[in-house]
Every structure is written in structure tokens, then in C-alpha cells.
Amino acid sequence: MSNPMMRRSLNEGTKAGQQLQTPSADQLNAMYMAPSAQPQRPVDERVMTYDDVFMKSLLCFAVLLVGAAVGWFAPILTLPAVLGGLVLGLVNAFKKEPSPGLILAYAAVEGVALGGISRAFEGLYNGIVMQAILATLCVFGVMFALFKAKIVRNSPKLMKFLLIAVGGYAIFSLISFGITLVTGFNMRSDVHVSLFGMSFPIGVLISGIAIVLAALTLITDFDMVEQGVRNRIPERYSWLCAFSLMTTLVWLYIEILRLLSYLRSN
């Protein structure tokens, strides 16, 4: 649920990239007077590449998996990790400049929460975690293929829609989570609806909608990476792209896990 909220940060990166591409008169003079052999650009001045995003994403997911292992074997840490992940996620989403330390901290804390949640679901429905992982990878692969084939592309209308829809879903999830903590009433599983003569938890519809939103958010994530590389934004913003991809995939996995649990409980 991250990319629409971080568009401002990407715009900052684009401005920084334009500054790197447009040297001042003094810089041009220094370049003219300098010897032909030049050292490599400092890290802060390098432009972002696809390899940068891939390596940062790989590192984030490695930290996430380590955290998940901790959460799996220490489920008592799940609730503090969920709250800590929420705080760190919001901090990273609204920062103008990406912070590698904060992003990796989010990956670790979110991993702990994910491990505890996954163990709880696995205890109720044997094999559900592997099913959710495979389904998440399949959705990611399909959306990436659709994006590369230019069948589904990002647009201002899609960004506006996701900003409203994802924001509304986030508010609903926080309210629902708060009600569950205080009263024990789980709106997703305790409220049932009837459709075509069948009764099922309303969470089936909610998770289905959330999966569609998460899948569309992946399109905006892919577009953010593509636009960043095309606009030659600074390399440090590859951390932002990795963070966005990670949060979207975590959200997608959780919603698929929920949907599978509703379907297997009936």
C-alpha cells in the first residue's frame, strides 16, 4: 500500500536527477579544465539502474526472511512487530529522502510480524503458507508480464484511483484491527453475506478487492522503477523502489493468506 503515497519522494528524485544532468557554468569550466582520466562519480551522484533496484530489493527480502524466521519461532513478538512495522512503514513512506537504515529496519520488523502471522495461519490450515507464497509469486509474475507487454500500464487516472482506494482500505483496516483488539469481534470473518444462494464471510470480498488493489499497485511500482531509471534519478532512490516493491508484495501475500483461510474454513 505504498507506491501512491511515495510519488512525492520519486518527484524529488527526478528533480535531483535533472540537477545532475544540467551542470552549472562553473561545473562545465571545471570539466573542461580537468584531465581526461576522471575518477568514478561519488556514490551520491551515481544514477539509478535496474541492477541497483534488484540488489536493494534482494537485500530487503533477505532481511525480511531473517525476521520472518524469528517471528515464526517467537510468535509472542507478532503484535509489537505489527505496530512497529506500521510506524516504520509510515515514516519511510513520507520521508523526502530514502533512509537505507530505516528501510532495512522496516524489513526486519515486518519480517517478524509476517513470520508470526504465517505460523498462526499454518497452525490452523496446514500448507496454507506455501500456497500463499506460490500464489503471490504467480500474481507478481503475471503483473510483471502484463506491464512489460504494455497490456497494463500506469496512468494519472490509475494513480488517482489507487490513492483513494488504497487510502480508504488502509483506514478501514486500521478501524477493523482496532475493533478486533478491543472487542474481539472480527468483521471480516464474523460478518457473513449471501450471494447466489451461498453464504460466506465478507472477508472473501474484502480480500478479493484488496488483492486486485495490490496487483494494480505492483504496476505502479514497476512504473516507478522504469521512470526512475529513464529520468536518471540518483542511485539512493533505488532504496525507495525496493521498499515500495517489498511493502506491496507483503500486503499481497497477507491478503492471499486471508482469502485462502476463508475459503478453506468453509
Order of alpha helices (4+ residues) and beta strands (2+ residues): alpha-alpha-alpha-alpha-alpha-alpha-alpha-alpha-beta-beta-alpha-alpha
